[in-house]
Amino acid sequence: MAERSPEKGDVLLMVGTRKGSFLYWSDPDRKEWHRNMSHDGWMIHHMTHDPRDNSIYAATNSDVFGAVVQRSPDFGGSWEQRSEKLDFPADTERRVRKAWHLAPKPGDSPGHLYAGVERAGLFITDDYGASWAPVTELNDHTHSENWNPGGGGLILHTIVVDPEDPDRIYVGISAAGVYRSDDGGKTWAAKNVGVRADFLEEKFPEFGQCVHKFALHPARPEVLYQQNHCGVYRSNDRGDTWVEITQGLPSEFGFPFAIHAHDPDTVYVVPLVGSENRVVPEGKMTVWRSRDKGSKWEALRSGLPDGAFLTILREGMAVDDCESSGVYVGTQTGQIFFSPDEGENWKVLVDFLPPIYSVSIGRVT
């Protein structure tokens, strides 16, 4: 890979792994990529780009230093550790064990950010991560004492803010489900009507579902999609109710979910075999696409391998906003598969990375 600094308009591919972060960038042709590496020895669960000032934030974790949010103002050239008060109050038994997900708060001012952590909780900063405050109304929700861990622990792993209304915030918790606030985090309600929890005695509880990932499209923020432990779902009413759209997929289980950058009807999933094995069915690496909001699904396999029992985690898929949207999928065996044409054809963009925890996309502004 050639060497040059990121330039305005470049596509940013941010990859978090078990052993550090990898940042790639290219012009919109996406034929020649450049790279730098950071965070030797750290586990990187998620990275995000704030286009307001081109900051990159990383949710980093260490057995020695614990959970630390780090910020780079220069595309990975340097990093600042920004985690003062990223913890629950000292008079509680809860502690922040890992940082899992980061999301900029919409608005004109950079430096406003949310963080989701383990044990499941939400934190907010308005000073570029220099200091954090707990969103107590969610962290101390009346349900919280009855939240149970999923396979990865009791984690708040997804944060989505309505781009039209920054006071409307959604979070995903494993295994508790989706929660929404309509007043900037002052009050929170479970939003899981219609979502199954087959592993519980009550199949449709108020909360306790194991949501794996969810997303919305800024052009139509009232429509949400989620990949769950027990199926794929769509909500047409901001999460108030959900309808299952799993039919046509080879498995109801999977982790990642992504929406096409320009077409809110087009969505992508990577199903896995059940909750026990967690690899692609029959060892056939396949990305599934729907162009009609999940009514019908098609298998996308051109250029993807057979005999590859791969695992893709919840942050392992992303879509860029180039004219022909690129789709990126990162695996636990260190490959990044890339399709420059919306999933029609695939190639290996990067190989032999450490196990990939997250794949995120941004644009240099």
Phi and psi in degrees as a GROMACS rama.xvg file:
@    title "Ramachandran Plot"
@    xaxis  label "Phi"
@    yaxis  label "Psi"
@TYPE xy
-71.2127  168.41  ALA-2
-115.281  122.627  GLU-3
-160.95  159.613  ARG-4
-78.2675  155.062  SER-5
-59.819  143.016  PRO-6
-125.219  159.225  GLU-7
-54.5341  132.07  LYS-8
93.3043  -11.8879  GLY-9
-64.9465  147.181  ASP-10
-81.5013  131.541  VAL-11
-105.066  126.293  LEU-12
-114.156  111.833  LEU-13
-106.106  122.598  MET-14
-121.734  119.657  VAL-15
-100.338  135.004  GLY-16
-131.789  176.566  THR-17
-67.7152  -20.2783  ARG-18
-132.288  59.8285  LYS-19
106.735  176.104  GLY-20
-111.062  149.951  SER-21
-131.353  125.293  PHE-22
-113.566  125.837  LEU-23
-118.677  147.4  TYR-24
-146.346  151.657  TRP-25
-155.283  157.893  SER-26
-70.4719  171.616  ASP-27
-62.6218  -12.259  PRO-28
-69.2432  -28.4321  ASP-29
58.6867  37.2309  ARG-30
-103.474  -27.7512  LYS-31
-126.009  121.196  GLU-32
-112.682  150.895  TRP-33
-121.635  158.905  HIS-34
-147.533  145.649  ARG-35
-137.246  165.502  ASN-36
-129.492  146.417  MET-37
-147.828  174.374  SER-38
61.9875  48.1353  HIS-39
-53.9499  126.806  ASP-40
85.1435  -9.67238  GLY-41
-88.485  147.329  TRP-42
-87.3233  128.467  MET-43
-114.054  106.262  ILE-44
-83.1916  -24.4028  HIS-45
-165.806  151.154  HIS-46
-136.179  148.257  MET-47
-143.732  152.338  THR-48
-111.346  131.801  HIS-49
-101.386  107.22  ASP-50
-69.1866  -11.8971  PRO-51
-68.9998  -29.7959  ARG-52
-140.749  11.5855  ASP-53
63.3926  21.9001  ASN-54
-70.3065  147.25  SER-55
-117.596  131.271  ILE-56
-114.014  144.402  TYR-57
-130.411  133.605  ALA-58
-89.0999  100.492  ALA-59
-111.317  148.459  THR-60
-141.047  142.299  ASN-61
-142.192  142.754  SER-62
-64.2702  -24.2309  ASP-63
-92.772  -48.8867  VAL-64
-98.1941  -6.65613  PHE-65
77.925  -151.429  GLY-66
-88.7744  124.274  ALA-67
-138.073  128.363  VAL-68
-88.7325  129.112  VAL-69
-119.376  145.815  GLN-70
-123.519  135.834  ARG-71
-116.202  123.256  SER-72
-88.9273  -1.30587  PRO-73
-138.148  43.7394  ASP-74
54.8669  45.9869  PHE-75
85.8893  1.70399  GLY-76
-67.158  -34.4058  GLY-77
-147.589  157.802  SER-78
-135.413  140.159  TRP-79
-111.397  132.045  GLU-80
-83.8597  121.725  GLN-81
-129.107  77.5731  ARG-82
-140.432  23.1013  SER-83
-61.1483  131.04  GLU-84
66.7368  18.6371  LYS-85
-82.0429  69.4064  LEU-86
-163.61  160.677  ASP-87
-72.7165  161.12  PHE-88
-53.9563  144.708  PRO-89
-63.8838  -23.2333  ALA-90
-85.6626  9.17514  ASP-91
-109.979  163.699  THR-92
-83.3819  -12.6369  GLU-93
-74.9803  141.978  ARG-94
-135.377  149.782  ARG-95
-80.7433  117.008  VAL-96
-95.4824  -38.176  ARG-97
-146.152  149.82  LYS-98
-95.0451  129.476  ALA-99
-113.858  -35.6509  TRP-100
-152.317  145.009  HIS-101
-130.496  140.988  LEU-102
-146.619  121.158  ALA-103
-62.6272  141.631  PRO-104
-82.7279  127.652  LYS-105
-59.3028  150.451  PRO-106
146.171  178.153  GLY-107
-81.7158  -20.3742  ASP-108
-98.1353  122.152  SER-109
-70.4882  168.711  PRO-110
92.2222  -5.90771  GLY-111
-94.1969  124.395  HIS-112
-149.806  147.24  LEU-113
-108.613  150.381  TYR-114
-132.463  134.298  ALA-115
-105.648  138.521  GLY-116
-135.851  173.304  VAL-117
-117.169  128.616  GLU-118
-65.8963  145.234  ARG-119
-46.8356  120.294  ALA-120
-166.182  161.071  GLY-121
-120.816  135.445  LEU-122
-129.335  157.764  PHE-123
-136.859  146.52  ILE-124
-134.143  149.009  THR-125
-123.358  12.4883  ASP-126
-130.278  44.4542  ASP-127
64.0872  24.4416  TYR-128
87.8842  4.12873  GLY-129
-62.7104  -34.8996  ALA-130
-145.87  153.224  SER-131
-128.258  154.665  TRP-132
-131.261  139.785  ALA-133
-72.6639  145.152  PRO-134
-88.1639  84.7158  VAL-135
-60.8233  -35.3944  THR-136
-63.0079  -29.5922  GLU-137
-87.0543  -46.8423  LEU-138
-60.2562  -31.3162  ASN-139
-106.588  24.0823  ASP-140
-54.6301  148.69  HIS-141
-59.3199  -22.465  THR-142
-80.0615  -19.3783  HIS-143
-61.9113  -31.5463  SER-144
-69.2536  -15.5456  GLU-145
-108.429  7.26059  ASN-146
-70.756  138.922  TRP-147
-118.208  149.023  ASN-148
-71.5481  146.187  PRO-149
-87.2387  -165.503  GLY-150
-61.9461  -29.3326  GLY-151
-94.6798  3.77578  GLY-152
111.233  -179.5  GLY-153
-89.6861  97.0524  LEU-154
-129.482  143.318  ILE-155
-97.8566  104.771  LEU-156
-112.426  -8.51725  HIS-157
-138.956  132.877  THR-158
-130.866  123.729  ILE-159
-129.143  126.77  VAL-160
-110.031  131.222  VAL-161
-61.8858  120.537  ASP-162
-67.8342  -18.5921  PRO-163
-90.9235  -18.1594  GLU-164
-147.511  94.4764  ASP-165
-66.198  -9.89166  PRO-166
-80.3891  -11.3377  ASP-167
-95.6515  112.021  ARG-168
-124.021  135.291  ILE-169
-115.866  143.8  TYR-170
-133.467  152.436  VAL-171
-117.206  129.664  GLY-172
-126.575  130.982  ILE-173
-104.766  122.058  SER-174
-114.407  94.3094  ALA-175
-136.073  -29.6135  ALA-176
111.389  -157.815  GLY-177
-97.8716  136.121  VAL-178
-124.589  147.741  TYR-179
-133.115  140.525  ARG-180
-116.911  136.764  SER-181
-107.493  4.32402  ASP-182
-132.791  37.816  ASP-183
72.5659  21.2253  GLY-184
98.8324  6.26511  GLY-185
-75.4275  -35.1877  LYS-186
-136.633  153.05  THR-187
-137.942  143.705  TRP-188
-133.673  141.131  ALA-189
-67.0836  138.871  ALA-190
-130.592  78.3149  LYS-191
-134.061  16.0663  ASN-192
-63.6239  123.399  VAL-193
96.604  -4.12122  GLY-194
-99.1649  128.334  VAL-195
-77.7229  152.048  ARG-196
-135.08  77.9299  ALA-197
-64.005  -19.1845  ASP-198
-83.5448  -3.2844  PHE-199
-107.103  159.459  LEU-200
-64.5012  -42.0011  GLU-201
-91.4048  117.184  GLU-202
-76.022  -22.877  LYS-203
-129.785  68.3935  PHE-204
-77.4321  168.735  PRO-205
-64.3606  -39.2556  GLU-206
-149.228  167.496  PHE-207
116.328  -5.27646  GLY-208
-69.9746  153.141  GLN-209
-104.804  80.7583  CYS-210
-69.461  135.677  VAL-211
-100.427  -37.645  HIS-212
-164.954  146.366  LYS-213
-144.779  163.918  PHE-214
-157.321  159.474  ALA-215
-136.073  163.949  LEU-216
-105.708  133.572  HIS-217
-61.5129  -22.7756  PRO-218
-76.756  -16.7353  ALA-219
-149.265  69.858  ARG-220
-71.1108  -9.94458  PRO-221
-76.1431  -12.8136  GLU-222
-102.234  124.756  VAL-223
-119.959  153.39  LEU-224
-127.871  149.601  TYR-225
-143.109  144.424  GLN-226
-99.1704  125.208  GLN-227
-120.191  165.354  ASN-228
-55.688  -29.6963  HIS-229
-124.98  52.4555  CYS-230
119.524  174.088  GLY-231
-111.939  139.378  VAL-232
-137.256  156.874  TYR-233
-130.033  141.045  ARG-234
-118.36  131.504  SER-235
-99.6477  2.3398  ASN-236
-136.409  46.2759  ASP-237
59.4737  31.9701  ARG-238
91.857  -2.53094  GLY-239
-60.9809  -40.337  ASP-240
-140.072  154.518  THR-241
-127.959  146.142  TRP-242
-120.3  140.803  VAL-243
-79.7405  137.189  GLU-244
-128.339  30.7906  ILE-245
-74.5079  -26.4072  THR-246
-55.2325  130.176  GLN-247
103.67  -12.8601  GLY-248
-94.1386  153.084  LEU-249
-77.2852  -11.1658  PRO-250
-155.795  148.099  SER-251
-86.2666  -9.6741  GLU-252
-98.9901  143.404  PHE-253
176.796  174.908  GLY-254
-114.142  -59.8446  PHE-255
-82.212  159.596  PRO-256
-149.396  137.273  PHE-257
-142.334  152.536  ALA-258
-117.492  139.589  ILE-259
-54.9751  141.071  HIS-260
-65.971  -32.3839  ALA-261
-110.447  -17.3455  HIS-262
-123.988  103.742  ASP-263
-68.9013  -7.00663  PRO-264
-86.0686  -14.1847  ASP-265
-101.221  124.019  THR-266
-134.576  160.309  VAL-267
-132.336  141.014  TYR-268
-140.028  161.49  VAL-269
-127.177  95.9211  VAL-270
-68.1276  149.655  PRO-271
-124.799  163.164  LEU-272
-77.042  110.483  VAL-273
43.4028  178.396  GLY-274
-83.6194  -10.1733  SER-275
-91.9477  -47.3385  GLU-276
-86.996  -46.6845  ASN-277
60.5898  45.729  ARG-278
-130.335  165.717  VAL-279
-65.3758  141.978  VAL-280
-58.1699  134.173  PRO-281
59.8272  17.6149  GLU-282
67.1339  20.5095  GLY-283
-106.389  104.767  LYS-284
-63.849  118.976  MET-285
-143.459  131.939  THR-286
-101.441  133.692  VAL-287
-106.785  136.381  TRP-288
-125.615  140.464  ARG-289
-121.241  134.826  SER-290
-102.361  3.93047  ARG-291
-134.26  44.0798  ASP-292
64.3594  25.7525  LYS-293
96.4899  6.77917  GLY-294
-70.7898  -38.9847  SER-295
-134.263  148.789  LYS-296
-124.297  145.571  TRP-297
-128.707  143.332  GLU-298
-86.2511  130.761  ALA-299
-111.874  113.583  LEU-300
-133.563  -6.05085  ARG-301
-61.5556  113.701  SER-302
93.9867  -5.45585  GLY-303
-93.5874  151.827  LEU-304
-84.9256  151.751  PRO-305
-94.5816  165.828  ASP-306
61.524  32.1632  GLY-307
-127.833  100.882  ALA-308
-87.5102  78.404  PHE-309
-95.4332  154.167  LEU-310
-123.124  134.081  THR-311
-121.453  126  ILE-312
-87.0744  178.699  LEU-313
-63.6897  -30.3734  ARG-314
-97.9333  16.0702  GLU-315
-87.6339  11.0405  GLY-316
-140.666  141.52  MET-317
-150.133  159.678  ALA-318
-129.785  133.255  VAL-319
-90.945  173.535  ASP-320
-109.175  25.9484  ASP-321
-66.195  167.72  CYS-322
-55.1574  -46.4254  GLU-323
-102.183  104.814  SER-324
-59.278  132.697  SER-325
-89.9792  144.479  GLY-326
-118.242  135.743  VAL-327
-127.011  134.461  TYR-328
-133.611  125.162  VAL-329
-108.949  142.2  GLY-330
-114.14  164.771  THR-331
-73.3206  -9.39368  GLN-332
-103.232  11.5224  THR-333
91.9067  14.1958  GLY-334
-98.8952  147.539  GLN-335
-115.936  113.824  ILE-336
-88.8464  139.261  PHE-337
-133.072  131.212  PHE-338
-117.708  118.483  SER-339
-82.3039  -3.67417  PRO-340
-128.955  48.5861  ASP-341
67.5516  20.8229  GLU-342
104.128  -2.6601  GLY-343
-68.1666  -42.0874  GLU-344
-136.227  144.54  ASN-345
-128.735  153.38  TRP-346
-146.802  164.648  LYS-347
-83.4261  115.012  VAL-348
-81.4587  -41.4471  LEU-349
-141.532  143.295  VAL-350
-132.936  164.607  ASP-351
64.0138  31.5811  PHE-352
-82.5406  165.064  LEU-353
-61.7105  169.181  PRO-354
-51.2442  129.373  PRO-355
-90.5441  123.904  ILE-356
-94.535  -31.7249  TYR-357
-152.516  148.48  SER-358
-132.923  119.83  VAL-359
-129.89  155.991  SER-360
-124.474  144.413  ILE-361
-147.6  176.81  GLY-362
-131.062  133.371  ARG-363
-69.7211  129.07  VAL-364
